[in-house]
Amino acid sequence: MEGAPASHDGDRLRLVALGGCLGAALALYAAFAIVVGSVPAGWEGYVGFSRASGSMFRAFSRLPAIGLGKAGFERAMALLLGGLWAAWGGGLIALRGVAPGGGRRRARAIVLAGGAAILVMVIVTVPPVLSGDLYRQAIYGHMVALHGLNPYSTPVAALAGDPLFSFANEPTATSFYGPVYTALSAVAAFVAPTSPVGSVIAWKTTAAAAAFGVVWLAAPVARALAAPDASDGLEAQLFLAWNPVVVIESAASAHIEPIMTLPALAGLLLLVRAPPLRGFALLVVSTLTKWLTGLIALYAFVREVRGAPPERQLPTALRLAGVGALVVVVCYAPFASGLFHGGGLFELATHGTGYLGDKTAHAVPQWVWSALFAALVVAVAPFATRGDWARLVAAVAALLLVFILLVPPWLFAWYFVTPIALAAVLPRGRLGLALRAASVILGADVMLYYARLVPPR
């Protein structure tokens, strides 16, 4: 009993430090909102900024712009990003050693409430300057909901009169996203104002809500994968809730990745805990949002079939294939007429930036990178599908990092949201630690592109 007061005092200090890191993060995001909206005139972002979003969104948020030159902007962005990662890392350190019981419950409240507060602050203050994808994705929703057009056969340029068109990038592109996301875009178009600000708030809120759902699910998924480890999943939640990649790419730029990752984690949880049909269906839904989590669905299918008794392997395969086919048919049915139009995902996978008009010659054609990655997926399949679920998740997280670095014609920070989430829920151990470190280091490094200004094209 003599050690109890000291332990209690230690927990109190750790919780105070955790709250201090949260306060620092909130202050840094407020400063980040001002700097992001103050890109100096005459400069472009290395990854392509949506410069027009700055003044448009400031009229909503009422935050000021500040006069920064190129060097001042680059320095401010780098320092703010570094500070946000430091606050995140400080929170993880403060959380270590908090004793089970009341201390952990209070810590979880700080983590979750703090994560929600950060997301809300970023939604309403940070202008979506860091990417123009939001507007293009929203226009696809306008096509379906307001004009009866099929975004798989209709380019963005067909809606040149849309209020969002002047903010959108890649006007010649048809949609290369999945039908689940397209349907969600249509729902957002129905419920949100069609004005630029209304669409921005709707999409930032949607992506941020999905990110918070990922944070919430991280704990039960981590517990399910860690059994019989005693982990309560709190570290996994903090790893994601205050993570700058997760926060900025959802609540600031409204990217698809959190929306894709949410049903993937839910599907994993059901696969670990229950018969596989519902969990596999959710994995297919995730894949039909954006395609990266198709690796989980593929390996889960093989694992379930391989793990069944010999006399049950064919029925298991047929049942899973039937559920997957049903989900595909239902989700694609409203857009079937556009699926054979050409372009979209196939062109992107085989021709890369050439699909979008880039005439630059590349030493290795895009189709070669795609084929090599497909061969790697096949080679890794025996390792991924013959162990426990944690091994499968680790294999997918590692493959996604390889994919992000080698296959897409671009390298963007938001691509790392999904491997970061998968790494977060892995059990303690060297493999989980290595994947968490790799996903965060790579994501943080690529985020520094936001601090690099280049001459406009």
C-alpha positions as CSV (number, residue, x, y, z in Angstrom):
1,M,0.0,0.0,0.0
2,E,2.9,2.3,0.5
3,G,3.5,2.6,-3.3
4,A,-0.1,3.6,-4.1
5,P,0.3,7.3,-3.4
6,A,3.4,7.6,-5.5
7,S,1.8,5.7,-8.3
8,H,-1.3,7.9,-8.1
9,D,0.9,11.0,-8.2
10,G,2.8,9.6,-11.1
11,D,-0.4,9.1,-13.0
12,R,-1.6,12.6,-12.2
13,L,1.7,14.0,-13.6
14,R,1.3,11.9,-16.7
15,L,-2.3,13.0,-17.3
16,V,-1.3,16.7,-16.8
17,A,1.5,16.2,-19.4
18,L,-1.0,14.5,-21.7
19,G,-3.3,17.4,-21.4
20,G,-0.5,19.8,-21.9
21,C,0.4,18.1,-25.2
22,L,-3.2,18.4,-26.2
23,G,-3.3,22.1,-25.5
24,A,-0.1,22.6,-27.5
25,A,-1.5,20.7,-30.4
26,L,-4.7,22.8,-30.4
27,A,-2.6,26.0,-30.4
28,L,-0.4,24.8,-33.2
29,Y,-3.4,23.8,-35.3
30,A,-4.8,27.4,-34.9
31,A,-1.5,28.8,-36.1
32,F,-1.4,26.2,-38.9
33,A,-4.8,27.4,-40.1
34,I,-3.5,30.9,-40.5
35,V,-0.3,30.0,-42.2
36,V,-1.9,27.5,-44.6
37,G,-4.3,30.3,-45.7
38,S,-1.3,32.7,-46.3
39,V,0.5,31.1,-49.2
40,P,2.7,34.0,-50.6
41,A,1.7,35.3,-54.0
42,G,3.5,33.9,-57.0
43,W,4.3,30.5,-55.5
44,E,2.8,27.0,-55.9
45,G,3.0,24.0,-53.6
46,Y,5.2,21.1,-54.5
47,V,2.2,18.8,-54.4
48,G,-0.2,21.3,-56.0
49,F,-2.1,23.8,-53.7
50,S,-5.7,24.8,-54.1
51,R,-4.7,28.5,-53.7
52,A,-8.2,29.9,-54.4
53,S,-9.4,28.0,-51.3
54,G,-7.5,30.3,-49.0
55,S,-9.4,33.6,-49.5
56,M,-12.7,31.7,-50.0
57,F,-12.5,29.8,-46.7
58,R,-11.1,32.8,-44.7
59,A,-14.4,34.6,-45.5
60,F,-16.1,31.8,-43.5
61,S,-13.6,31.2,-40.7
62,R,-12.8,35.0,-40.2
63,L,-9.1,34.1,-39.5
64,P,-6.6,36.6,-40.8
65,A,-4.0,36.1,-43.4
66,I,-0.4,37.1,-42.7
67,G,2.2,38.5,-45.0
68,L,4.8,35.8,-45.5
69,G,7.5,35.6,-48.2
70,K,8.7,32.3,-49.6
71,A,11.3,31.6,-47.0
72,G,9.0,32.7,-44.1
73,F,6.2,30.4,-45.3
74,E,8.5,27.4,-45.7
75,R,10.1,28.0,-42.3
76,A,6.7,28.5,-40.6
77,M,5.2,25.4,-42.1
78,A,8.1,23.2,-41.3
79,L,8.2,24.4,-37.7
80,L,4.4,23.9,-37.3
81,L,4.5,20.4,-38.7
82,G,7.5,19.6,-36.5
83,G,5.6,21.0,-33.5
84,L,2.5,19.0,-34.2
85,W,4.6,15.8,-34.4
86,A,6.3,16.7,-31.2
87,A,3.0,17.2,-29.4
88,W,1.8,13.8,-30.8
89,G,5.0,12.1,-29.6
90,G,4.9,13.8,-26.3
91,G,1.4,12.5,-25.8
92,L,2.5,8.9,-26.5
93,I,5.4,9.3,-24.0
94,A,3.1,10.8,-21.3
95,L,0.6,7.9,-21.8
96,R,3.3,5.2,-21.1
97,G,3.1,3.9,-17.6
98,V,-0.4,5.2,-16.7
99,A,-1.7,2.5,-14.4
100,P,-4.8,0.4,-15.3
101,G,-8.0,1.5,-13.7
102,G,-9.0,5.1,-13.2
103,G,-5.9,6.6,-14.7
104,R,-6.4,4.7,-18.0
105,R,-10.0,5.7,-18.1
106,R,-9.2,9.4,-17.6
107,A,-6.4,9.1,-20.2
108,R,-8.8,7.6,-22.7
109,A,-11.3,10.5,-22.1
110,I,-8.5,13.0,-22.8
111,V,-7.4,11.1,-25.9
112,L,-10.8,10.8,-27.4
113,A,-12.2,14.2,-26.4
114,G,-8.9,15.8,-27.5
115,G,-9.0,14.0,-30.8
116,A,-12.6,15.2,-31.4
117,A,-11.7,18.8,-30.4
118,I,-8.7,18.7,-32.8
119,L,-10.8,17.5,-35.7
120,V,-13.5,20.1,-35.1
121,M,-11.0,22.9,-34.9
122,V,-9.4,21.8,-38.1
123,I,-12.7,21.5,-39.9
124,V,-13.7,25.0,-39.1
125,T,-10.4,26.8,-39.3
126,V,-8.0,25.2,-41.7
127,P,-8.7,26.1,-45.4
128,P,-8.5,23.2,-47.8
129,V,-5.5,24.7,-49.6
130,L,-3.3,21.6,-49.5
131,S,-5.3,19.7,-52.1
132,G,-7.9,20.4,-54.8
133,D,-9.1,16.8,-54.7
134,L,-12.1,17.7,-52.5
135,Y,-13.8,19.8,-55.1
136,R,-13.3,17.2,-57.9
137,Q,-14.7,14.5,-55.7
138,A,-17.7,16.7,-54.7
139,I,-18.4,17.4,-58.4
140,Y,-18.7,13.7,-59.0
141,G,-21.4,13.7,-56.4
142,H,-23.1,16.7,-58.1
143,M,-23.1,14.7,-61.3
144,V,-25.1,11.9,-59.7
145,A,-27.4,13.8,-57.4
146,L,-28.1,17.0,-59.3
147,H,-27.6,16.2,-63.0
148,G,-28.2,12.5,-63.5
149,L,-24.8,12.0,-65.0
150,N,-22.4,9.0,-64.6
151,P,-19.0,10.1,-63.2
152,Y,-17.4,6.9,-64.7
153,S,-18.1,8.2,-68.2
154,T,-18.4,12.0,-67.6
155,P,-15.3,14.2,-67.0
156,V,-15.3,17.0,-64.5
157,A,-15.1,19.5,-67.4
158,A,-18.7,18.6,-68.3
159,L,-19.8,20.6,-65.3
160,A,-17.9,23.7,-66.1
161,G,-20.8,25.8,-64.8
162,D,-20.8,24.1,-61.3
163,P,-19.9,26.4,-58.4
164,L,-17.0,24.1,-57.5
165,F,-15.5,23.9,-61.0
166,S,-13.1,26.7,-60.6
167,F,-11.6,25.1,-57.5
168,A,-11.4,21.6,-58.9
169,N,-8.2,19.9,-60.3
170,E,-7.8,17.4,-63.1
171,P,-10.9,18.6,-65.2
172,T,-10.4,15.9,-67.9
173,A,-10.7,13.0,-65.4
174,T,-13.6,10.7,-65.0
175,S,-13.9,9.0,-61.6
176,F,-11.3,6.4,-60.6
177,Y,-12.8,5.9,-57.1
178,G,-15.1,3.1,-56.1
179,P,-18.9,3.2,-56.3
180,V,-19.4,3.4,-52.5
181,Y,-17.5,6.6,-52.4
182,T,-19.4,7.9,-55.4
183,A,-22.7,7.1,-53.7
184,L,-21.5,8.9,-50.6
185,S,-20.6,11.9,-52.8
186,A,-24.2,11.9,-54.1
187,V,-25.6,11.8,-50.6
188,A,-23.4,14.7,-49.5
189,A,-24.6,16.7,-52.6
190,F,-28.2,16.1,-51.5
191,V,-27.7,17.3,-47.9
192,A,-25.1,20.0,-48.2
193,P,-25.3,23.4,-49.9
194,T,-23.8,23.4,-53.4
195,S,-21.7,26.5,-52.5
196,P,-17.9,26.0,-52.2
197,V,-18.0,26.7,-48.5
198,G,-21.0,24.3,-48.0
199,S,-19.3,21.5,-49.9
200,V,-16.0,22.1,-48.1
201,I,-17.6,21.8,-44.7
202,A,-19.6,18.8,-45.7
203,W,-16.6,16.9,-47.0
204,K,-14.3,17.9,-44.3
205,T,-16.9,16.8,-41.7
206,T,-17.5,13.4,-43.5
207,A,-13.8,12.6,-43.7
208,A,-13.2,13.7,-40.1
209,A,-16.1,11.7,-38.8
210,A,-14.7,8.6,-40.6
211,A,-11.3,9.4,-39.0
212,F,-12.8,9.5,-35.6
213,G,-14.6,6.2,-36.3
214,V,-11.2,4.7,-37.2
215,V,-9.8,6.0,-33.9
216,W,-12.7,4.6,-31.9
217,L,-12.4,1.2,-33.6
218,A,-8.6,1.0,-33.1
219,A,-9.0,-0.1,-29.5
220,P,-11.3,-3.2,-30.1
221,V,-9.3,-4.2,-33.2
222,A,-6.0,-3.9,-31.3
223,R,-7.4,-6.0,-28.5
224,A,-8.7,-8.6,-30.9
225,L,-5.4,-8.9,-32.7
226,A,-3.3,-8.8,-29.5
227,A,-5.0,-11.7,-27.7
228,P,-3.8,-13.0,-25.3
229,D,-1.9,-9.8,-24.8
230,A,-3.3,-7.5,-22.1
231,S,-3.3,-4.4,-24.4
232,D,-6.4,-2.2,-23.9
233,G,-5.9,-0.4,-27.3
234,L,-5.5,3.0,-25.8
235,E,-2.0,3.5,-27.3
236,A,-3.5,2.6,-30.7
237,Q,-6.2,5.3,-30.3
238,L,-3.7,8.0,-29.3
239,F,-1.4,6.9,-32.1
240,L,-4.2,7.8,-34.6
241,A,-6.3,10.4,-32.8
242,W,-3.6,13.1,-32.6
243,N,-1.6,12.0,-35.6
244,P,-1.0,14.9,-37.9
245,V,-1.3,12.8,-41.1
246,V,-4.7,11.5,-40.0
247,V,-5.9,14.9,-38.7
248,I,-4.8,17.1,-41.6
249,E,-5.6,14.7,-44.4
250,S,-9.2,14.2,-43.1
251,A,-10.4,17.3,-41.4
252,A,-8.3,19.8,-43.5
253,S,-8.2,18.2,-46.9
254,A,-11.1,15.7,-46.8
255,H,-9.4,12.8,-48.5
256,I,-11.0,9.5,-49.0
257,E,-8.5,7.3,-47.0
258,P,-10.3,7.5,-43.6
259,I,-13.6,6.7,-45.3
260,M,-11.9,3.6,-46.9
261,T,-10.2,2.6,-43.7
262,L,-13.2,2.7,-41.4
263,P,-15.1,-0.3,-43.0
264,A,-11.8,-2.1,-43.3
265,L,-11.2,-2.0,-39.6
266,A,-14.8,-2.9,-38.9
267,G,-14.6,-5.9,-41.3
268,L,-11.4,-7.0,-39.6
269,L,-13.0,-6.9,-36.2
270,L,-15.9,-9.0,-37.4
271,L,-13.6,-11.5,-39.1
272,V,-11.7,-12.0,-35.9
273,R,-14.7,-12.3,-33.7
274,A,-17.5,-13.8,-35.8
275,P,-18.3,-16.0,-38.8
276,P,-16.7,-14.4,-41.9
277,L,-19.5,-13.3,-44.2
278,R,-20.4,-9.9,-42.7
279,G,-16.7,-9.0,-42.1
280,F,-15.8,-10.0,-45.6
281,A,-18.7,-7.9,-47.0
282,L,-17.4,-4.9,-45.1
283,L,-13.9,-5.5,-46.6
284,V,-15.5,-5.4,-50.0
285,V,-17.3,-2.2,-49.2
286,S,-14.0,-0.7,-48.1
287,T,-12.4,-1.8,-51.4
288,L,-15.2,-0.3,-53.4
289,T,-14.5,3.0,-51.7
290,K,-10.9,3.2,-52.8
291,W,-9.0,0.2,-53.9
292,L,-6.0,-0.2,-51.5
293,T,-7.8,-2.3,-48.9
294,G,-8.6,-4.9,-51.5
295,L,-5.4,-6.5,-50.3
296,I,-7.1,-7.2,-47.0
297,A,-10.1,-8.7,-48.7
298,L,-8.0,-10.8,-51.0
299,Y,-5.8,-12.2,-48.2
300,A,-8.8,-12.7,-45.9
301,F,-10.6,-14.7,-48.6
302,V,-7.5,-17.0,-49.1
303,R,-7.0,-17.3,-45.3
304,E,-10.6,-18.3,-44.6
305,V,-10.7,-20.9,-47.5
306,R,-7.3,-22.3,-46.5
307,G,-8.3,-22.5,-42.8
308,A,-11.5,-24.4,-43.5
309,P,-11.6,-28.3,-43.3
310,P,-10.9,-29.8,-46.7
311,E,-14.5,-30.8,-47.2
312,R,-15.6,-27.2,-46.4
313,Q,-13.1,-25.3,-48.5
314,L,-15.1,-25.1,-51.7
315,P,-18.4,-24.2,-49.9
316,T,-16.5,-21.5,-48.0
317,A,-15.0,-20.1,-51.2
318,L,-18.4,-20.0,-52.9
319,R,-20.1,-18.3,-50.0
320,L,-17.4,-15.6,-49.7
321,A,-17.3,-15.1,-53.4
322,G,-21.1,-14.9,-53.5
323,V,-21.2,-12.3,-50.8
324,G,-18.5,-10.3,-52.5
325,A,-20.1,-10.5,-55.9
326,L,-23.5,-9.4,-54.4
327,V,-21.8,-6.3,-52.8
328,V,-20.1,-5.5,-56.1
329,V,-23.3,-5.8,-58.1
330,V,-25.4,-3.8,-55.7
331,C,-22.8,-1.0,-55.4
332,Y,-22.0,-0.8,-59.1
333,A,-25.5,-1.2,-60.5
334,P,-26.4,2.6,-60.5
335,F,-23.2,3.3,-62.5
336,A,-23.0,0.2,-64.8
337,S,-23.5,2.1,-68.0
338,G,-20.2,3.9,-67.4
339,L,-18.0,1.0,-66.5
340,F,-17.0,0.1,-70.1
341,H,-16.4,3.7,-71.2
342,G,-12.7,3.5,-70.7
343,G,-10.4,5.6,-68.7
344,G,-10.6,5.7,-64.9
345,L,-8.8,3.2,-62.7
346,F,-7.5,1.0,-65.5
347,E,-5.9,3.9,-67.4
348,L,-4.4,5.2,-64.2
349,A,-2.9,1.8,-63.4
350,T,-1.5,1.2,-66.8
351,H,-0.5,4.7,-68.0
352,G,-0.1,6.7,-64.8
353,T,0.0,10.5,-65.3
354,G,-0.3,9.9,-69.1
355,Y,-4.0,9.3,-68.5
356,L,-4.2,12.9,-67.3
357,G,-2.3,14.4,-70.2
358,D,1.3,14.2,-69.0
359,K,3.5,13.6,-72.1
360,T,6.7,13.0,-70.0
361,A,8.5,9.8,-70.9
362,H,9.3,7.6,-67.9
363,A,12.1,5.0,-67.8
364,V,9.7,2.4,-66.4
365,P,6.1,2.4,-67.7
366,Q,3.3,2.5,-65.2
367,W,2.0,-0.9,-66.2
368,V,5.3,-2.5,-65.3
369,W,5.2,-1.1,-61.7
370,S,1.6,-2.3,-61.4
371,A,2.5,-5.8,-62.6
372,L,5.6,-6.1,-60.4
373,F,3.4,-5.1,-57.4
374,A,0.8,-7.7,-58.3
375,A,3.6,-10.3,-58.4
376,L,4.8,-9.2,-55.0
377,V,1.2,-9.6,-53.6
378,V,1.1,-13.2,-54.9
379,A,4.6,-13.9,-53.4
380,V,3.6,-12.6,-50.0
381,A,0.3,-14.4,-49.9
382,P,1.6,-17.7,-48.3
383,F,3.2,-15.7,-45.4
384,A,0.1,-13.5,-44.9
385,T,-2.5,-16.2,-45.0
386,R,-1.0,-19.0,-42.9
387,G,-0.7,-17.3,-39.6
388,D,-2.9,-15.3,-37.3
389,W,-4.8,-12.2,-38.2
390,A,-2.1,-9.9,-36.9
391,R,0.3,-11.4,-39.4
392,L,-2.1,-10.7,-42.2
393,V,-2.6,-7.1,-41.1
394,A,1.2,-6.6,-40.8
395,A,1.7,-8.0,-44.3
396,V,-0.9,-5.7,-45.8
397,A,0.6,-2.7,-44.0
398,A,4.1,-3.5,-45.3
399,L,2.8,-4.0,-48.8
400,L,0.9,-0.7,-48.8
401,L,4.1,1.1,-47.8
402,V,5.9,-0.5,-50.8
403,F,3.0,0.3,-53.1
404,I,2.9,4.0,-52.0
405,L,6.6,4.4,-52.5
406,L,6.9,2.6,-55.8
407,V,3.7,2.3,-57.8
408,P,1.6,5.5,-57.9
409,P,2.8,8.2,-60.2
410,W,2.6,10.6,-57.3
411,L,3.7,10.5,-53.6
412,F,1.2,12.2,-51.3
413,A,0.9,12.3,-47.5
414,W,-2.7,11.1,-47.4
415,Y,-1.7,7.8,-48.9
416,F,-0.2,6.9,-45.5
417,V,-3.4,7.1,-43.5
418,T,-4.3,3.5,-44.1
419,P,-0.9,1.9,-43.4
420,I,-0.6,4.1,-40.3
421,A,-4.0,2.8,-39.1
422,L,-3.2,-0.8,-39.8
423,A,0.2,-0.5,-38.1
424,A,-1.5,1.2,-35.1
425,V,-3.6,-1.8,-34.3
426,L,-0.8,-4.4,-34.5
427,P,0.3,-6.1,-31.3
428,R,3.4,-5.0,-29.3
429,G,6.6,-6.5,-30.7
430,R,9.3,-5.8,-33.2
431,L,7.2,-6.2,-36.3
432,G,4.5,-3.9,-35.1
433,L,7.0,-1.3,-33.8
434,A,8.9,-1.4,-37.1
435,L,5.7,-0.8,-39.1
436,R,4.5,1.9,-36.8
437,A,7.8,3.7,-37.0
438,A,8.1,3.3,-40.8
439,S,4.6,4.5,-41.6
440,V,4.9,7.5,-39.3
441,I,8.5,8.5,-40.5
442,L,7.5,8.2,-44.1
443,G,4.2,10.1,-43.6
444,A,5.9,12.9,-41.7
445,D,8.6,13.2,-44.3
446,V,6.2,13.4,-47.2
447,M,4.1,16.0,-45.2
448,L,7.2,18.3,-45.4
449,Y,6.4,18.8,-49.1
450,Y,3.7,21.1,-47.9
451,A,6.5,23.4,-46.7
452,R,8.3,23.4,-50.0
453,L,7.2,26.2,-52.4
454,V,8.0,26.0,-56.1
455,P,7.6,28.4,-59.1
456,P,4.1,28.1,-60.5
457,R,3.7,25.9,-63.6
